[in-house]
Amino acid sequence: MQRHLVAPSVLSADFARMAEVLQMLEKSSADWIHWDVMDGCFVPNITFGMDFIRALRPYSGKFFDVHLMIENPAQYIETFARAGANGITIHWEADRHLHRTVSHIKDLGLKAGIAINPATPVNILEDIVSHLDLILIMSVNPGFGGQKFIQQTYKKLNETRQMLERNASKALIQVDGGVSAENAHKLIDEGADVLVAGSFIFNSPDPVKAIELLKNI
């Protein structure tokens, strides 16, 4: 059985020291680096874009997990691929032609994922799940780090696992928002394969040890 992965979300890191942060993560037991791209339209916040990611790509050889919390994500897929993304996740709520966009991501040789917001039911993905490499369950409302974990997430993770089994899908289940050492074990038990953690890691006195703690759960 595959061990769960840990993907630190650099949204919670110090942007002024991001090159150093990437170098630190490179030496840690983190599996992926999670980039929360926000446009101020789909979510009420603006973070970083493709040029920022491109500039930092040389500082890490780890998997760049790019989560697009933006309107019209399809028109930016190739740009983020050129910037160094290894996987791109788009929101079900933000794209009218999911199958086409997912196919485009995969045609570029990247892993393709779909994210759903807390109020979006899991079964909305039933008809596309066999095409996905990743399903991202948002456990907070997207837009800001440091939010309180939504308890309904456990049920949604279990429902997602059942959906994958029904469709013989090998997609990974990722959970993002409010992840910590306190809830990680239950998240994994309910079906999570990839833990995205921001505040828990970067607000820790020792981010490397915080990552190791999540890895060893």
MDAnalysis code that builds the backbone (N, CA, C; Angstrom):
import MDAnalysis as mda
import numpy as np

u = mda.Universe.empty(651, n_residues=217, atom_resindex=np.repeat(np.arange(217), 3), trajectory=True)
u.add_TopologyAttr("name", ["N", "CA", "C"] * 217)
u.add_TopologyAttr("resid", np.arange(1, 218))
u.add_TopologyAttr("resname", ["MET", "GLN", "ARG", "HIS", "LEU", "VAL", "ALA", "PRO", "SER", "VAL", "LEU", "SER", "ALA", "ASP", "PHE", "ALA", "ARG", "MET", "ALA", "GLU", "VAL", "LEU", "GLN", "MET", "LEU", "GLU", "LYS", "SER", "SER", "ALA", "ASP", "TRP", "ILE", "HIS", "TRP", "ASP", "VAL", "MET", "ASP", "GLY", "CYS", "PHE", "VAL", "PRO", "ASN", "ILE", "THR", "PHE", "GLY", "MET", "ASP", "PHE", "ILE", "ARG", "ALA", "LEU", "ARG", "PRO", "TYR", "SER", "GLY", "LYS", "PHE", "PHE", "ASP", "VAL", "HIS", "LEU", "MET", "ILE", "GLU", "ASN", "PRO", "ALA", "GLN", "TYR", "ILE", "GLU", "THR", "PHE", "ALA", "ARG", "ALA", "GLY", "ALA", "ASN", "GLY", "ILE", "THR", "ILE", "HIS", "TRP", "GLU", "ALA", "ASP", "ARG", "HIS", "LEU", "HIS", "ARG", "THR", "VAL", "SER", "HIS", "ILE", "LYS", "ASP", "LEU", "GLY", "LEU", "LYS", "ALA", "GLY", "ILE", "ALA", "ILE", "ASN", "PRO", "ALA", "THR", "PRO", "VAL", "ASN", "ILE", "LEU", "GLU", "ASP", "ILE", "VAL", "SER", "HIS", "LEU", "ASP", "LEU", "ILE", "LEU", "ILE", "MET", "SER", "VAL", "ASN", "PRO", "GLY", "PHE", "GLY", "GLY", "GLN", "LYS", "PHE", "ILE", "GLN", "GLN", "THR", "TYR", "LYS", "LYS", "LEU", "ASN", "GLU", "THR", "ARG", "GLN", "MET", "LEU", "GLU", "ARG", "ASN", "ALA", "SER", "LYS", "ALA", "LEU", "ILE", "GLN", "VAL", "ASP", "GLY", "GLY", "VAL", "SER", "ALA", "GLU", "ASN", "ALA", "HIS", "LYS", "LEU", "ILE", "ASP", "GLU", "GLY", "ALA", "ASP", "VAL", "LEU", "VAL", "ALA", "GLY", "SER", "PHE", "ILE", "PHE", "ASN", "SER", "PRO", "ASP", "PRO", "VAL", "LYS", "ALA", "ILE", "GLU", "LEU", "LEU", "LYS", "ASN", "ILE"])
u.atoms.positions = np.array([
    [0.840, -1.198, 0.000],
    [0.000, 0.000, 0.000],
    [0.882, 1.259, 0.000],
    [0.541, 2.194, -0.895],
    [1.350, 3.403, -1.017],
    [1.217, 4.288, 0.211],
    [2.362, 4.775, 0.684],
    [2.346, 5.695, 1.809],
    [1.816, 7.045, 1.380],
    [1.199, 7.762, 2.283],
    [0.653, 9.072, 1.947],
    [1.788, 10.054, 1.643],
    [1.447, 11.064, 0.875],
    [2.392, 12.104, 0.484],
    [2.098, 13.377, 1.272],
    [3.134, 14.189, 1.449],
    [2.986, 15.484, 2.110],
    [3.396, 16.579, 1.136],
    [2.503, 17.567, 0.980],
    [2.750, 18.657, 0.033],
    [2.640, 19.998, 0.763],
    [3.755, 20.543, 1.239],
    [3.699, 21.848, 1.901],
    [3.155, 22.924, 0.969],
    [2.205, 23.708, 1.487],
    [1.657, 24.817, 0.710],
    [2.449, 26.074, 1.008],
    [3.167, 26.572, 0.003],
    [4.021, 27.736, 0.211],
    [3.229, 29.034, 0.307],
    [1.902, 28.954, 0.217],
    [1.069, 30.125, 0.475],
    [1.337, 30.666, 1.874],
    [1.701, 29.781, 2.801],
    [1.934, 30.183, 4.193],
    [3.397, 30.505, 4.477],
    [4.234, 30.406, 3.474],
    [5.659, 30.681, 3.664],
    [5.945, 32.185, 3.531],
    [7.161, 32.563, 3.831],
    [7.605, 33.954, 3.722],
    [7.963, 34.231, 2.266],
    [7.128, 35.017, 1.581],
    [7.351, 35.285, 0.155],
    [8.691, 35.983, -0.094],
    [9.152, 36.764, 0.857],
    [10.404, 37.502, 0.682],
    [11.622, 36.581, 0.730],
    [11.420, 35.362, 1.233],
    [12.524, 34.406, 1.355],
    [12.205, 33.106, 0.604],
    [11.421, 33.211, -0.454],
    [10.901, 32.002, -1.074],
    [11.999, 31.108, -1.650],
    [13.050, 31.661, -2.168],
    [14.144, 30.824, -2.676],
    [14.738, 29.984, -1.542],
    [14.931, 30.597, -0.370],
    [15.436, 29.853, 0.788],
    [14.437, 28.793, 1.244],
    [13.145, 29.132, 1.186],
    [12.103, 28.181, 1.565],
    [12.163, 26.954, 0.653],
    [12.290, 27.196, -0.636],
    [12.371, 26.076, -1.591],
    [13.591, 25.202, -1.326],
    [14.692, 25.820, -1.012],
    [15.909, 25.065, -0.717],
    [15.744, 24.247, 0.556],
    [15.056, 24.802, 1.540],
    [14.769, 24.066, 2.766],
    [13.868, 22.869, 2.481],
    [12.821, 23.091, 1.692],
    [11.897, 22.006, 1.351],
    [12.579, 20.920, 0.525],
    [13.544, 21.339, -0.271],
    [14.279, 20.377, -1.098],
    [15.011, 19.353, -0.234],
    [15.479, 19.787, 0.927],
    [16.228, 18.904, 1.815],
    [15.323, 18.157, 2.794],
    [14.045, 18.508, 2.804],
    [13.100, 17.899, 3.741],
    [12.517, 16.613, 3.155],
    [11.628, 15.983, 3.922],
    [10.965, 14.765, 3.462],
    [9.670, 15.066, 2.707],
    [9.427, 16.340, 2.392],
    [8.251, 16.708, 1.603],
    [8.298, 16.002, 0.254],
    [7.146, 15.568, -0.213],
    [7.072, 14.891, -1.506],
    [6.816, 15.876, -2.643],
    [5.868, 16.754, -2.446],
    [5.489, 17.748, -3.447],
    [5.578, 19.134, -2.833],
    [5.560, 20.145, -3.695],
    [5.420, 21.534, -3.269],
    [4.129, 22.059, -3.886],
    [3.253, 22.557, -3.034],
    [1.906, 22.960, -3.455],
    [1.844, 24.470, -3.628],
    [1.429, 24.882, -4.838],
    [1.335, 26.301, -5.183],
    [-0.132, 26.680, -5.339],
    [-0.632, 27.543, -4.468],
    [-2.005, 28.018, -4.538],
    [-2.042, 29.315, -5.343],
    [-2.466, 29.209, -6.581],
    [-2.522, 30.366, -7.484],
    [-3.921, 30.970, -7.408],
    [-4.015, 32.234, -7.001],
    [-5.307, 32.909, -6.819],
    [-5.340, 34.209, -7.614],
    [-6.510, 34.491, -8.180],
    [-6.623, 35.619, -9.106],
    [-7.447, 36.798, -8.605],
    [-8.004, 36.697, -7.394],
    [-8.832, 37.787, -6.887],
    [-10.233, 37.809, -7.469],
    [-10.555, 36.853, -8.342],
    [-11.887, 36.761, -8.956],
    [-12.588, 35.476, -8.516],
    [-11.954, 34.346, -8.772],
    [-12.547, 33.088, -8.325],
    [-12.533, 32.989, -6.804],
    [-11.486, 33.518, -6.212],
    [-11.385, 33.604, -4.751],
    [-11.007, 35.030, -4.366],
    [-11.323, 35.452, -3.133],
    [-11.073, 36.838, -2.730],
    [-9.644, 37.085, -2.247],
    [-8.686, 36.716, -3.061],
    [-7.288, 36.937, -2.705],
    [-6.461, 36.840, -3.983],
    [-5.302, 37.442, -3.973],
    [-4.357, 37.354, -5.091],
    [-3.030, 36.876, -4.522],
    [-2.463, 35.854, -5.130],
    [-1.178, 35.345, -4.626],
    [-0.101, 35.510, -5.693],
    [0.352, 34.422, -6.275],
    [1.429, 34.502, -7.245],
    [0.976, 33.887, -8.563],
    [1.744, 34.185, -9.611],
    [1.410, 33.682, -10.935],
    [2.521, 32.878, -11.544],
    [2.427, 32.695, -12.841],
    [3.365, 31.808, -13.538],
    [4.806, 32.313, -13.515],
    [5.003, 33.626, -13.559],
    [6.372, 34.153, -13.551],
    [7.065, 33.884, -12.219],
    [6.316, 33.973, -11.144],
    [6.858, 33.687, -9.812],
    [7.289, 32.227, -9.727],
    [6.433, 31.335, -10.195],
    [6.758, 29.906, -10.169],
    [7.943, 29.610, -11.079],
    [7.964, 30.218, -12.244],
    [9.078, 29.993, -13.183],
    [10.406, 30.426, -12.557],
    [10.399, 31.553, -11.863],
    [11.629, 32.072, -11.261],
    [12.153, 31.153, -10.165],
    [11.241, 30.425, -9.505],
    [11.638, 29.572, -8.388],
    [11.853, 28.111, -8.779],
    [11.484, 27.750, -9.979],
    [11.649, 26.359, -10.417],
    [13.088, 25.847, -10.280],
    [14.105, 26.659, -10.571],
    [15.485, 26.155, -10.454],
    [15.906, 25.790, -9.034],
    [15.164, 26.242, -8.022],
    [15.556, 25.998, -6.637],
    [15.055, 24.664, -6.082],
    [14.303, 23.924, -6.880],
    [13.785, 22.651, -6.389],
    [13.586, 21.653, -7.524],
    [13.920, 20.412, -7.222],
    [13.669, 19.330, -8.164],
    [12.417, 18.549, -7.817],
    [11.696, 18.989, -6.782],
    [10.494, 18.272, -6.348],
    [9.309, 18.568, -7.273],
    [8.297, 17.737, -7.157],
    [7.074, 17.849, -7.942],
    [6.373, 19.161, -7.602],
    [6.131, 19.993, -8.617],
    [5.409, 21.247, -8.432],
    [3.927, 20.993, -8.693],
    [3.160, 21.043, -7.621],
    [1.733, 20.750, -7.617],
    [0.992, 22.088, -7.665],
    [0.534, 22.478, -8.856],
    [-0.024, 23.813, -9.068],
    [-1.553, 23.766, -9.018],
    [-2.115, 24.443, -8.052],
    [-3.555, 24.472, -7.800],
    [-4.089, 25.819, -8.273],
    [-4.821, 25.811, -9.381],
    [-5.324, 27.038, -9.983],
    [-6.694, 27.402, -9.418],
    [-6.708, 28.358, -8.536],
    [-7.954, 28.903, -8.003],
    [-8.251, 30.191, -8.759],
    [-8.533, 30.004, -10.051],
    [-8.689, 31.149, -10.953],
    [-9.849, 30.904, -11.910],
    [-10.385, 32.004, -12.441],
    [-11.390, 31.914, -13.487],
    [-10.721, 31.539, -14.810],
    [-11.455, 30.874, -15.672],
    [-10.966, 30.494, -17.008],
    [-9.587, 29.827, -16.971],
    [-9.413, 28.792, -16.171],
    [-8.085, 28.177, -16.046],
    [-7.559, 27.592, -17.358],
    [-8.444, 27.202, -18.253],
    [-8.013, 26.541, -19.485],
    [-7.042, 27.392, -20.293],
    [-7.209, 28.705, -20.265],
    [-6.361, 29.553, -21.110],
    [-4.947, 29.725, -20.552],
    [-4.706, 29.221, -19.329],
    [-3.385, 29.381, -18.722],
    [-2.624, 28.063, -18.561],
    [-3.185, 26.981, -19.021],
    [-2.561, 25.668, -18.803],
    [-1.160, 25.600, -19.386],
    [-1.010, 25.978, -20.629],
    [0.313, 25.884, -21.276],
    [1.316, 26.810, -20.609],
    [0.868, 27.975, -20.170],
    [1.776, 28.929, -19.518],
    [2.326, 28.360, -18.222],
    [1.466, 27.741, -17.433],
    [1.935, 27.150, -16.181],
    [2.774, 25.893, -16.438],
    [2.479, 25.186, -17.498],
    [3.314, 24.036, -17.862],
    [4.727, 24.512, -18.187],
    [4.832, 25.582, -18.949],
    [6.162, 26.122, -19.297],
    [6.871, 26.688, -18.070],
    [6.100, 27.129, -17.093],
    [6.692, 27.700, -15.872],
    [7.299, 26.636, -14.971],
    [6.967, 25.365, -15.224],
    [7.580, 24.293, -14.442],
    [6.632, 23.426, -13.658],
    [5.328, 23.579, -13.873],
    [4.364, 22.726, -13.176],
    [4.551, 21.267, -13.590],
    [4.423, 20.371, -12.637],
    [4.397, 18.929, -12.921],
    [2.974, 18.387, -12.899],
    [2.128, 19.058, -12.151],
    [0.717, 18.717, -12.095],
    [-0.092, 19.986, -11.973],
    [-1.256, 20.003, -12.630],
    [-2.139, 21.167, -12.542],
    [-3.517, 20.700, -12.123],
    [-4.047, 21.360, -11.092],
    [-5.393, 21.078, -10.612],
    [-6.261, 22.304, -10.851],
    [-7.411, 22.086, -11.479],
    [-8.358, 23.168, -11.733],
    [-9.621, 22.917, -10.907],
    [-10.425, 23.925, -10.746],
    [-11.658, 23.780, -9.975],
    [-12.835, 23.416, -10.871],
    [-13.627, 22.454, -10.411],
    [-14.865, 22.102, -11.102],
    [-15.739, 23.335, -11.267],
    [-15.752, 24.208, -10.261],
    [-16.621, 25.373, -10.268],
    [-16.167, 26.459, -11.242],
    [-14.933, 26.348, -11.779],
    [-14.369, 27.430, -12.584],
    [-14.222, 27.096, -14.063],
    [-14.556, 25.875, -14.468],
    [-14.307, 25.460, -15.855],
    [-15.560, 24.830, -16.449],
    [-15.983, 25.306, -17.602],
    [-17.200, 24.797, -18.238],
    [-16.960, 23.534, -19.067],
    [-15.707, 23.285, -19.393],
    [-15.388, 22.165, -20.275],
    [-14.284, 21.316, -19.642],
    [-14.626, 20.674, -18.550],
    [-13.642, 19.961, -17.744],
    [-12.895, 18.889, -18.528],
    [-13.607, 18.075, -19.273],
    [-12.944, 16.974, -19.976],
    [-11.894, 17.506, -20.941],
    [-12.231, 18.556, -21.677],
    [-11.281, 19.139, -22.625],
    [-10.051, 19.695, -21.911],
    [-10.263, 20.396, -20.807],
    [-9.135, 20.985, -20.087],
    [-8.261, 19.912, -19.451],
    [-8.892, 18.897, -18.855],
    [-8.132, 17.790, -18.275],
    [-7.313, 17.082, -19.353],
    [-7.905, 16.867, -20.513],
    [-7.184, 16.217, -21.614],
    [-5.995, 17.058, -22.061],
    [-6.178, 18.378, -22.075],
    [-5.088, 19.280, -22.467],
    [-3.920, 19.175, -21.479],
    [-4.235, 19.162, -20.197],
    [-3.193, 19.035, -19.174],
    [-2.408, 17.739, -19.376],
    [-3.120, 16.653, -19.597],
    [-2.469, 15.348, -19.755],
    [-1.679, 15.271, -21.062],
    [-2.183, 15.919, -22.117],
    [-1.465, 15.932, -23.393],
    [-0.116, 16.637, -23.276],
    [-0.009, 17.545, -22.316],
    [1.249, 18.255, -22.081],
    [2.211, 17.448, -21.207],
    [1.781, 16.246, -20.811],
    [2.632, 15.375, -20.006],
    [2.567, 15.646, -18.520],
    [1.542, 16.377, -18.073],
    [1.394, 16.715, -16.666],
    [0.300, 15.864, -16.035],
    [0.327, 15.781, -14.716],
    [-0.745, 15.146, -13.970],
    [-1.923, 16.121, -13.889],
    [-3.136, 15.590, -14.053],
    [-4.322, 16.443, -14.093],
    [-5.216, 16.173, -12.895],
    [-5.634, 17.247, -12.233],
    [-6.514, 17.110, -11.086],
    [-7.689, 18.059, -11.154],
    [-8.733, 17.712, -10.420],
    [-9.880, 18.597, -10.257],
    [-10.122, 18.796, -8.766],
    [-10.353, 20.047, -8.385],
    [-10.666, 20.408, -7.005],
    [-12.139, 20.734, -6.882],
    [-12.699, 20.458, -5.709],
    [-14.072, 20.866, -5.426],
    [-14.115, 21.618, -4.104],
    [-14.940, 22.650, -4.072],
    [-15.115, 23.462, -2.875],
    [-15.923, 22.709, -1.814],
    [-15.919, 23.182, -0.573],
    [-16.617, 22.473, 0.497],
    [-18.104, 22.222, 0.234],
    [-18.778, 23.120, -0.480],
    [-20.217, 22.960, -0.710],
    [-20.544, 22.152, -1.969],
    [-19.522, 21.720, -2.699],
    [-19.736, 20.955, -3.932],
    [-19.735, 19.462, -3.613],
    [-20.773, 18.733, -4.030],
    [-20.831, 17.302, -3.728],
    [-19.823, 16.492, -4.531],
    [-19.324, 15.442, -3.949],
    [-18.323, 14.589, -4.580],
    [-18.843, 13.939, -5.857],
    [-20.121, 13.524, -5.861],
    [-20.627, 12.754, -7.008],
    [-20.683, 13.550, -8.299],
    [-20.445, 14.847, -8.232],
    [-20.407, 15.681, -9.431],
    [-19.263, 15.255, -10.360],
    [-18.270, 14.520, -9.797],
    [-17.095, 14.099, -10.568],
    [-17.218, 12.683, -11.131],
    [-18.339, 12.038, -10.906],
    [-18.487, 10.630, -11.291],
    [-18.160, 10.378, -12.761],
    [-18.578, 11.270, -13.650],
    [-18.412, 11.032, -15.088],
    [-17.023, 11.364, -15.621],
    [-16.173, 11.952, -14.776],
    [-14.837, 12.302, -15.259],
    [-13.727, 11.664, -14.434],
    [-14.098, 10.983, -13.363],
    [-13.094, 10.482, -12.427],
    [-12.098, 9.530, -13.085],
    [-12.528, 8.774, -14.076],
    [-11.622, 7.812, -14.716],
    [-10.527, 8.500, -15.526],
    [-10.657, 9.798, -15.766],
    [-9.657, 10.549, -16.539],
    [-8.672, 11.302, -15.647],
    [-8.886, 11.255, -14.346],
    [-8.115, 12.106, -13.437],
    [-6.940, 11.381, -12.788],
    [-5.917, 12.175, -12.480],
    [-4.787, 11.691, -11.676],
    [-4.951, 12.094, -10.217],
    [-5.811, 13.092, -9.971],
    [-5.925, 13.656, -8.631],
    [-7.308, 14.274, -8.428],
    [-7.854, 14.082, -7.239],
    [-9.051, 14.815, -6.814],
    [-8.686, 15.566, -5.540],
    [-8.892, 16.867, -5.563],
    [-8.564, 17.714, -4.419],
    [-9.844, 18.098, -3.684],
    [-9.944, 17.668, -2.443],
    [-11.070, 18.012, -1.587],
    [-10.680, 19.215, -0.732],
    [-11.328, 20.340, -0.969],
    [-11.050, 21.518, -0.159],
    [-11.726, 21.364, 1.206],
    [-10.930, 21.474, 2.248],
    [-11.452, 21.333, 3.608],
    [-11.588, 22.679, 4.311],
    [-11.383, 23.755, 3.550],
    [-11.728, 25.118, 3.954],
    [-12.253, 25.807, 2.693],
    [-12.890, 26.934, 2.857],
    [-13.292, 27.702, 1.681],
    [-12.052, 28.368, 1.082],
    [-11.812, 28.170, -0.212],
    [-10.553, 28.624, -0.801],
    [-10.398, 30.140, -0.777],
    [-9.156, 30.556, -0.639],
    [-8.863, 31.984, -0.701],
    [-7.815, 32.452, 0.289],
    [-7.777, 31.833, 1.464],
    [-6.839, 32.268, 2.495],
    [-6.315, 31.079, 3.277],
    [-5.088, 31.187, 3.750],
    [-4.521, 30.174, 4.616],
    [-4.983, 30.387, 6.052],
    [-4.754, 29.378, 6.895],
    [-5.010, 29.509, 8.316],
    [-6.459, 29.387, 8.741],
    [-7.328, 28.873, 7.868],
    [-8.743, 28.744, 8.216],
    [-9.016, 27.472, 9.017],
    [-10.193, 27.448, 9.659],
    [-10.596, 26.300, 10.454],
    [-11.061, 25.155, 9.560],
    [-10.622, 23.972, 9.874],
    [-10.968, 22.758, 9.136],
    [-12.470, 22.487, 9.207],
    [-13.078, 22.133, 8.071],
    [-14.504, 21.818, 7.997],
    [-14.693, 20.322, 8.218],
    [-15.431, 19.963, 9.246],
    [-15.556, 18.568, 9.672],
    [-16.217, 17.667, 8.628],
    [-17.070, 18.216, 7.790],
    [-17.749, 17.440, 6.748],
    [-16.755, 16.803, 5.780],
    [-15.521, 17.294, 5.798],
    [-14.486, 16.782, 4.898],
    [-14.280, 15.282, 5.064],
    [-14.343, 14.772, 6.276],
    [-14.115, 13.338, 6.491],
    [-15.109, 12.502, 5.681],
    [-16.358, 12.908, 5.706],
    [-17.394, 12.193, 4.953],
    [-17.115, 12.277, 3.452],
    [-16.692, 13.450, 2.995],
    [-16.430, 13.618, 1.565],
    [-15.240, 12.781, 1.107],
    [-14.239, 12.654, 1.958],
    [-13.097, 11.805, 1.618],
    [-13.531, 10.355, 1.448],
    [-14.356, 9.880, 2.375],
    [-14.851, 8.516, 2.297],
    [-15.685, 8.303, 1.047],
    [-16.527, 9.261, 0.706],
    [-17.340, 9.176, -0.504],
    [-16.462, 9.175, -1.758],
    [-15.401, 9.958, -1.724],
    [-14.488, 10.005, -2.874],
    [-13.781, 8.673, -3.061],
    [-13.334, 8.078, -1.970],
    [-12.680, 6.769, -2.048],
    [-13.629, 5.727, -2.644],
    [-14.879, 5.740, -2.223],
    [-15.860, 4.803, -2.755],
    [-16.098, 5.040, -4.245],
    [-16.134, 6.293, -4.656],
    [-16.327, 6.620, -6.062],
    [-15.161, 6.115, -6.912],
    [-13.944, 6.279, -6.401],
    [-12.772, 5.787, -7.128],
    [-12.833, 4.275, -7.279],
    [-13.234, 3.590, -6.236],
    [-13.319, 2.136, -6.292],
    [-14.388, 1.676, -7.284],
    [-15.522, 2.385, -7.318],
    [-16.589, 2.033, -8.262],
    [-16.130, 2.160, -9.699],
    [-15.259, 3.131, -9.944],
    [-14.822, 3.420, -11.307],
    [-13.429, 2.868, -11.622],
    [-12.884, 2.068, -10.717],
    [-11.548, 1.485, -10.893],
    [-10.520, 2.552, -11.237],
    [-10.630, 3.696, -10.566],
    [-9.714, 4.812, -10.806],
    [-8.542, 4.757, -9.841],
    [-7.371, 5.122, -10.339],
    [-6.173, 5.166, -9.515],
    [-5.819, 6.594, -9.098],
    [-6.748, 7.514, -9.276],
    [-6.500, 8.905, -8.907],
    [-6.181, 9.017, -7.417],
    [-5.282, 9.923, -7.100],
    [-4.968, 10.209, -5.703],
    [-5.990, 11.177, -5.134],
    [-6.258, 11.054, -3.850],
    [-7.155, 11.973, -3.159],
    [-6.305, 12.918, -2.317],
    [-6.453, 14.186, -2.578],
    [-5.697, 15.213, -1.861],
    [-6.653, 16.028, -0.998],
    [-6.193, 16.432, 0.166],
    [-7.001, 17.285, 1.030],
    [-6.194, 18.532, 1.370],
    [-6.879, 19.689, 1.333],
    [-6.192, 20.967, 1.472],
    [-7.013, 21.897, 2.355],
    [-6.414, 22.311, 3.474],
    [-7.056, 23.287, 4.345],
    [-7.170, 22.814, 5.777],
    [-6.468, 23.455, 6.675],
    [-6.578, 23.110, 8.091],
    [-5.964, 21.775, 8.460],
    [-5.080, 21.252, 7.633],
    [-4.445, 19.962, 7.918],
    [-3.373, 20.145, 8.990],
    [-3.368, 19.248, 9.966],
    [-2.392, 19.320, 11.050],
    [-2.108, 17.921, 11.568],
    [-1.211, 17.820, 12.523],
    [-0.904, 16.522, 13.134],
    [-2.119, 15.973, 13.885],
    [-3.022, 16.844, 14.305],
    [-4.188, 16.417, 15.073],
    [-5.218, 15.675, 14.227],
    [-5.364, 16.078, 12.960],
    [-6.386, 15.438, 12.130],
    [-5.829, 14.579, 11.003],
    [-4.516, 14.576, 10.828],
    [-3.919, 13.872, 9.691],
    [-4.228, 12.373, 9.690],
    [-4.169, 11.751, 10.861],
    [-4.395, 10.305, 10.930],
    [-5.805, 9.967, 10.457],
    [-6.788, 10.728, 10.903],
    [-8.169, 10.456, 10.495],
    [-8.370, 10.756, 9.016],
    [-7.723, 11.792, 8.514],
    [-7.819, 12.110, 7.087],
    [-7.312, 10.949, 6.235],
    [-6.207, 10.378, 6.657],
    [-5.647, 9.234, 5.925],
    [-6.568, 8.026, 6.036],
    [-7.104, 7.801, 7.221],
    [-8.022, 6.676, 7.420],
    [-9.264, 6.793, 6.541],
    [-9.710, 8.019, 6.311],
    [-10.921, 8.226, 5.504],
    [-10.638, 8.256, 4.007],
    [-9.350, 8.204, 3.624],
    [-9.059, 8.076, 2.198],
    [-8.032, 9.005, 1.604],
    [-7.530, 9.976, 2.368],
    [-6.577, 10.932, 1.805],
    [-5.235, 10.274, 1.465],
    [-4.730, 10.574, 0.274],
    [-3.407, 10.105, -0.163],
    [-2.359, 11.204, -0.070],
    [-2.807, 12.450, -0.205],
    [-1.882, 13.591, -0.225],
    [-2.385, 14.642, 0.761],
    [-1.533, 14.997, 1.714],
    [-1.871, 16.017, 2.706],
    [-1.202, 17.332, 2.324],
    [-2.012, 18.340, 2.054],
    [-1.492, 19.688, 1.826],
    [-1.551, 20.434, 3.154],
    [-0.432, 20.959, 3.576],
    [-0.386, 21.679, 4.854],
    [0.444, 22.944, 4.687],
    [-0.117, 24.051, 5.153],
    [0.585, 25.322, 5.062],
    [0.902, 25.885, 6.423],
    [-0.104, 26.386, 7.127],
    [0.108, 27.013, 8.427],
    [0.769, 26.073, 9.425],
    [0.343, 24.798, 9.431],
    [0.915, 23.852, 10.387],
    [2.420, 23.720, 10.199],
    [2.863, 23.748, 8.955],
    [4.296, 23.597, 8.669],
    [5.044, 24.909, 8.884],
    [4.571, 25.982, 8.245],
    [5.369, 27.208, 8.223],
    [5.207, 28.086, 9.469],
    [4.207, 27.804, 10.290],
    [4.112, 28.480, 11.581],
    [4.826, 27.705, 12.679],
    [5.361, 26.565, 12.307],
    [6.102, 25.738, 13.260],
    [7.503, 26.308, 13.487],
    [8.058, 26.142, 14.687],
    [9.437, 26.576, 14.927],
    [10.432, 25.851, 14.039],
    [10.094, 24.627, 13.621],
    [10.970, 23.831, 12.775],
    [10.130, 23.179, 11.675],
    [9.992, 23.849, 10.516],
    [9.169, 23.319, 9.440],
    [9.590, 21.930, 8.968],
    [10.878, 21.650, 8.964],
    [11.356, 20.333, 8.517],
    [10.831, 19.237, 9.434],
    [10.855, 19.498, 10.754],
    [10.341, 18.510, 11.711],
    [8.818, 18.372, 11.589],
    [8.135, 19.471, 11.281],
    [6.681, 19.424, 11.105],
    [6.315, 18.556, 9.899],
    [7.086, 18.689, 8.835],
    [6.869, 17.848, 7.649],
    [7.099, 16.379, 7.995],
    [8.186, 16.131, 8.710],
    [8.529, 14.748, 9.105],
    [7.420, 14.156, 9.985],
    [6.852, 14.991, 10.843],
    [5.769, 14.512, 11.708],
    [4.571, 14.075, 10.870],
    [4.191, 14.854, 9.869],
    [3.083, 14.484, 8.991],
    [3.407, 13.239, 8.172],
    [4.646, 13.107, 7.756],
    [5.053, 11.946, 6.960],
    [4.974, 10.666, 7.784],
    [5.252, 10.744, 9.067],
    [5.345, 9.541, 9.899],
    [4.025, 9.135, 10.561],
    [2.972, 9.865, 10.262],
    [1.662, 9.529, 10.832],
    [1.131, 8.260, 10.167],
])
